[in-house]
Amino acid sequence: MGDYLSADNIVALVTALIGVGVSVGVVWYERLVRGKSIGYRVQMDIAVDGGNELFSSLPRMPDATLVLLRIENDGAEDIRVADYTGRDEQRALTVQFTGRQVQSAAVTQPDPGDLIEHFRLSENVTGVRHEDTRVFLPRVPLNPGEHYKLLIRLTGGPVNSGVEITGGIAGGRVKPNRSVPMDDKPPLFSRPGRLITVMLTVCVSVLAAIIIVGQRTPLPIGCATGHLQVTGSTAFAPVMGEMAAAYEGDCPDSSVTVAAAGSEQGVRQLAEEGAAAKGAAPAVLAMSDGPKPAGSYPGLTEHRAAVIAFAVVVNDGVPVRDLTTDQIRGIYSGRYTNWRRLGGPDLDILLVSRNADSGTRDIFRRRILGGRGEPAFTSRDCLHRNSPSDPVVRCELDSTEEVLSTVARLPGAIGYGELAAANGSHGVRTLSIGGHAPGQQAVSDPGYPFTEIEYAYTYGRPASGSLAAGFLDYLLRGGGQELMAGRGNLPCYTPEGLRRCQPL
């Protein structure tokens, strides 16, 4: 019992009861206090200059005044015709002026406009009548918030003399409400609304503080604080983004930013920042599709992360399903320039490639093209040759996403990219290579040629307890393995992965 009567639980219970009480109070106020109600207020009461008559059909009066009266449903329920209790249908409400005689009265355009029909006895006879000091109003139905206005000319008394509206509403009342001067802006929230908002905010804040402060659990082992930048491969960027968000969720004092710019550029950035730090390892992790060039960037330490699969993709309008590596090499050597020669439609083949910093492009060169480079850059828009003498149309783009979207947009286009990203793109089709399909098991199929090891590079060995060390461990051996496997990759630190990731 003592556990339930802790200070936190008592405060939480009291706060919850206050919140419930406020909610009940809102309902009580809406239904019992506001209920059915017609409110009225004087919006204008001015003297009319005797030489500037607004009602030309009436004689000039030196003590004439002009009153603008607003009548509205300010309650929570509809006011219907049957709710008025007066026996005379044309005397549902009576406007009484103290010390002033009514000269004329007219209804201005009501809100909504169709209410005007309730003020007409016939086409030319109005239902608004006046007699001596009074104006009689008919039964007018009003939904909550609807209103109409009366413009009344009076004489015989000064401005701001008494004005009162009387009449019966079944289960409700007729009362004056607060008048907002014409030059004032009405408040966004009423006073009860502001009070309720403040009380509920306090209740929610107290409960949130109890949950955050009183129920906070210790951080998982391996969490570190600080900021880490992940750069490099655009092909691996989606899974790294998921991994960064998951790590930050487990370790709220950490910040991991993924800014992919290509494998080669990422590795080069890490090396430059490491050299500039003069022995202090920078908080940067570079992902690379395949290893960095042998002998380059000696200060970097490699960590094998996963086997990643790639795919050759074509525009969805190309019906070709399978190509051999020899046919793909023929396309990229210029031997095939039209899909008709490969069993497809009469369409020019457009080569959509990655730029020189791309690790994916280097893998495509090594694994598919047999070590030969791609043709020269010949197109800026991936559709037209820069020169009529160029044998093929080939453009270069900065990211996997750009390649896939461009192939989807251009009929006859062919390109390549990370398998999971390709499978999730609309308008492109992945091709089998030599009869081996790029499915979910491509990373485990030794016959599928378009795979490579994804590397994580650090500058030297990250310091123990640093965010770089903690996130790297999460990537290689922790929860990052499930995220990589979920996108079709084979983590290196698994039984099968250890075999596939062994150095040759």
Backbone hydrogen bonds, N-H to C=O, Kabsch-Sander energy under -0.5 kcal/mol:
donor,donor_aa,acceptor,acceptor_aa,energy
5,L,1,M,-1.0
6,S,3,D,-0.9
10,I,6,S,-2.3
11,V,7,A,-2.4
12,A,8,D,-2.5
13,L,9,N,-2.6
14,V,10,I,-2.7
15,T,11,V,-2.6
16,A,12,A,-2.4
17,L,13,L,-2.4
18,I,14,V,-2.2
19,G,15,T,-2.3
20,V,16,A,-2.5
21,G,17,L,-2.7
22,V,18,I,-2.5
23,S,19,G,-2.1
24,V,20,V,-2.7
25,G,21,G,-2.5
26,V,22,V,-2.1
27,V,23,S,-1.9
28,W,24,V,-2.7
29,Y,25,G,-2.7
30,E,26,V,-2.5
31,R,27,V,-2.7
32,L,28,W,-2.5
33,V,28,W,-1.4
34,R,29,Y,-3.0
35,G,30,E,-1.6
36,K,171,G,-0.7
37,S,35,G,-0.5
38,I,173,R,-2.4
39,G,37,S,-0.5
39,G,72,E,-2.5
40,Y,175,K,-1.4
41,R,70,R,-1.9
43,Q,41,R,-0.6
43,Q,68,L,-2.7
44,M,68,L,-1.4
46,I,66,L,-2.5
48,V,64,A,-2.7
49,D,47,A,-0.5
52,N,49,D,-2.0
56,S,54,L,-0.7
58,L,55,F,-1.7
64,A,61,M,-1.5
65,T,154,L,-2.4
66,L,46,I,-3.2
67,V,152,I,-2.8
68,L,44,M,-2.7
69,L,67,V,-0.6
69,L,150,L,-2.8
70,R,41,R,-2.7
71,I,148,Y,-2.9
72,E,39,G,-2.7
73,N,146,E,-2.4
74,D,37,S,-0.9
74,D,72,E,-1.0
75,G,37,S,-0.9
76,A,35,G,-2.4
77,E,35,G,-1.3
79,I,142,L,-3.0
80,R,78,D,-0.6
83,D,80,R,-1.6
84,Y,80,R,-0.5
84,Y,81,V,-1.2
85,T,168,G,-1.8
89,E,87,R,-0.6
91,R,88,D,-1.9
92,A,137,L,-1.6
93,L,137,L,-1.7
94,T,166,T,-2.6
95,V,135,V,-3.3
96,Q,94,T,-0.6
96,Q,164,E,-3.7
97,F,133,T,-2.5
98,T,162,G,-2.4
99,G,97,F,-0.7
101,Q,155,T,-3.5
102,V,132,D,-3.4
103,Q,153,R,-3.2
104,S,153,R,-1.5
106,A,151,L,-1.9
108,T,106,A,-0.5
108,T,149,K,-2.2
111,D,147,H,-2.5
115,L,112,P,-1.6
116,I,113,G,-1.7
117,E,114,D,-1.1
118,H,115,L,-1.8
119,F,116,I,-1.7
120,R,117,E,-1.1
121,L,119,F,-0.5
121,L,125,V,-2.3
122,S,125,V,-1.7
126,T,124,N,-0.5
127,G,119,F,-5.1
129,R,127,G,-0.7
129,R,136,F,-1.6
131,E,134,R,-2.6
134,R,131,E,-2.3
135,V,95,V,-2.0
136,F,129,R,-3.4
137,L,93,L,-2.9
139,R,89,E,-1.2
140,V,138,P,-0.7
142,L,79,I,-2.4
145,G,73,N,-3.0
146,E,143,N,-2.3
147,H,111,D,-1.8
148,Y,71,I,-2.5
150,L,69,L,-2.7
151,L,106,A,-3.1
152,I,67,V,-2.8
152,I,150,L,-0.6
153,R,104,S,-2.4
154,L,65,T,-2.7
155,T,101,Q,-1.9
157,G,63,D,-0.5
161,S,158,P,-0.8
164,E,96,Q,-2.3
166,T,94,T,-2.5
170,A,83,D,-3.1
172,G,169,I,-2.4
173,R,36,K,-1.1
175,K,38,I,-2.5
177,N,40,Y,-2.4
180,V,178,R,-0.5
184,D,181,P,-1.6
194,R,190,S,-2.6
195,L,191,R,-2.3
196,I,192,P,-2.6
197,T,193,G,-2.4
198,V,194,R,-2.4
199,M,195,L,-2.4
200,L,196,I,-2.6
201,T,197,T,-2.2
202,V,198,V,-2.3
203,C,199,M,-2.3
204,V,200,L,-2.7
205,S,201,T,-2.5
206,V,202,V,-2.5
207,L,203,C,-2.3
208,A,204,V,-2.5
209,A,205,S,-2.5
210,I,206,V,-2.1
211,I,207,L,-2.3
212,I,208,A,-2.9
213,V,209,A,-2.8
214,G,209,A,-0.6
214,G,210,I,-1.8
215,Q,210,I,-0.7
215,Q,211,I,-1.1
223,C,220,P,-1.6
226,G,253,D,-1.4
228,L,255,S,-2.6
229,Q,283,A,-2.3
230,V,257,T,-3.6
231,T,229,Q,-0.5
231,T,285,L,-2.6
232,G,259,A,-0.5
233,S,287,M,-1.9
240,M,236,F,-1.8
241,G,237,A,-2.5
242,E,238,P,-1.9
243,M,239,V,-2.2
244,A,240,M,-2.5
245,A,241,G,-2.1
246,A,242,E,-2.2
247,Y,243,M,-2.6
248,E,244,A,-2.4
249,G,245,A,-1.8
250,D,246,A,-1.7
251,C,247,Y,-2.5
254,S,251,C,-2.0
255,S,226,G,-1.7
257,T,228,L,-2.6
257,T,255,S,-0.5
259,A,230,V,-3.2
259,A,257,T,-0.6
261,A,232,G,-1.5
262,G,232,G,-2.9
264,E,357,D,-2.7
265,Q,357,D,-0.5
266,G,262,G,-2.4
267,V,263,S,-2.4
268,R,264,E,-2.3
269,Q,265,Q,-2.5
270,L,266,G,-2.2
271,A,267,V,-2.2
272,E,268,R,-2.4
273,E,269,Q,-2.5
274,G,270,L,-2.3
275,A,271,A,-2.2
276,A,272,E,-2.1
277,A,273,E,-1.4
278,K,275,A,-1.0
279,G,274,G,-0.7
280,A,277,A,-1.0
281,A,279,G,-0.6
284,V,282,P,-2.1
285,L,229,Q,-2.7
286,A,457,Y,-2.3
287,M,231,T,-2.6
287,M,285,L,-0.5
288,S,455,Y,-2.6
290,G,288,S,-1.2
290,G,453,I,-1.7
296,S,293,P,-2.1
300,L,297,Y,-1.7
301,T,458,T,-3.0
303,H,456,A,-1.6
305,A,454,E,-2.8
306,A,454,E,-1.1
307,V,490,L,-2.8
308,I,306,A,-0.6
308,I,452,E,-3.4
310,F,450,F,-2.7
311,A,417,G,-2.6
313,V,415,G,-2.2
314,V,429,R,-2.2
315,N,413,A,-2.1
316,D,427,G,-2.2
318,V,315,N,-2.5
323,L,432,S,-2.3
328,I,324,T,-2.4
329,R,325,T,-2.6
330,G,326,D,-1.9
331,I,327,Q,-1.9
332,Y,328,I,-2.2
333,S,329,R,-1.1
334,G,330,G,-0.6
334,G,331,I,-0.7
335,R,330,G,-1.8
336,Y,330,G,-1.6
337,T,335,R,-0.5
339,W,347,L,-2.6
341,R,338,N,-1.3
342,L,339,W,-1.7
343,G,340,R,-1.2
344,G,339,W,-2.8
347,L,345,P,-2.0
349,I,337,T,-2.5
350,L,348,D,-0.5
350,L,412,G,-1.7
351,L,349,I,-0.5
351,L,393,V,-3.1
352,V,350,L,-0.6
352,V,414,I,-2.9
353,S,351,L,-0.6
353,S,395,C,-2.4
355,N,397,L,-1.5
358,S,355,N,-1.7
362,D,358,S,-1.2
363,I,359,G,-2.2
364,F,360,T,-2.4
365,R,361,R,-2.1
366,R,362,D,-2.3
367,R,363,I,-3.6
368,I,363,I,-0.5
368,I,364,F,-1.6
369,L,364,F,-2.1
371,G,365,R,-3.1
372,R,369,L,-1.2
378,T,394,R,-2.6
379,S,394,R,-1.7
386,N,378,T,-3.4
390,D,387,S,-1.9
393,V,349,I,-0.6
394,R,392,V,-0.7
395,C,351,L,-2.2
397,L,353,S,-2.2
403,V,399,S,-1.8
404,L,400,T,-2.5
405,S,401,E,-2.3
406,T,402,E,-2.0
407,V,403,V,-2.5
408,A,404,L,-2.1
409,R,405,S,-1.1
410,L,406,T,-1.7
413,A,410,L,-1.7
414,I,350,L,-2.6
415,G,313,V,-2.7
417,G,311,A,-1.9
419,L,309,A,-2.6
422,A,418,E,-2.3
423,N,419,L,-2.8
424,G,420,A,-1.3
425,S,422,A,-1.4
428,V,425,S,-0.6
429,R,314,V,-2.3
431,L,312,V,-2.5
432,S,321,R,-2.4
433,I,436,H,-2.3
434,G,323,L,-1.8
434,G,432,S,-0.6
436,H,433,I,-1.3
437,A,435,G,-0.6
439,G,437,A,-1.5
442,A,439,G,-1.6
444,S,441,Q,-1.3
445,D,441,Q,-0.6
445,D,442,A,-1.0
448,Y,445,D,-1.5
451,T,449,P,-1.5
452,E,308,I,-2.1
454,E,306,A,-3.7
455,Y,288,S,-2.9
456,A,303,H,-3.0
457,Y,286,A,-3.2
458,T,301,T,-2.1
460,G,299,G,-1.3
460,G,458,T,-1.1
466,S,463,A,-2.1
470,G,466,S,-2.4
471,F,467,L,-2.9
472,L,468,A,-2.0
473,D,469,A,-2.1
474,Y,470,G,-1.9
475,L,471,F,-2.4
476,L,472,L,-2.5
477,R,473,D,-2.7
478,G,473,D,-1.2
480,G,474,Y,-2.0
481,Q,478,G,-1.9
482,E,479,G,-0.5
483,L,479,G,-1.2
484,M,480,G,-2.4
485,A,481,Q,-2.6
486,G,482,E,-2.2
487,R,483,L,-0.7
487,R,484,M,-1.0
488,G,485,A,-1.9
489,N,484,M,-2.2
490,L,307,V,-2.3
492,C,305,A,-2.6
494,T,492,C,-1.2
498,L,494,T,-3.2
499,R,495,P,-1.0
500,R,496,E,-2.2
501,C,497,G,-2.5
502,Q,499,R,-0.8
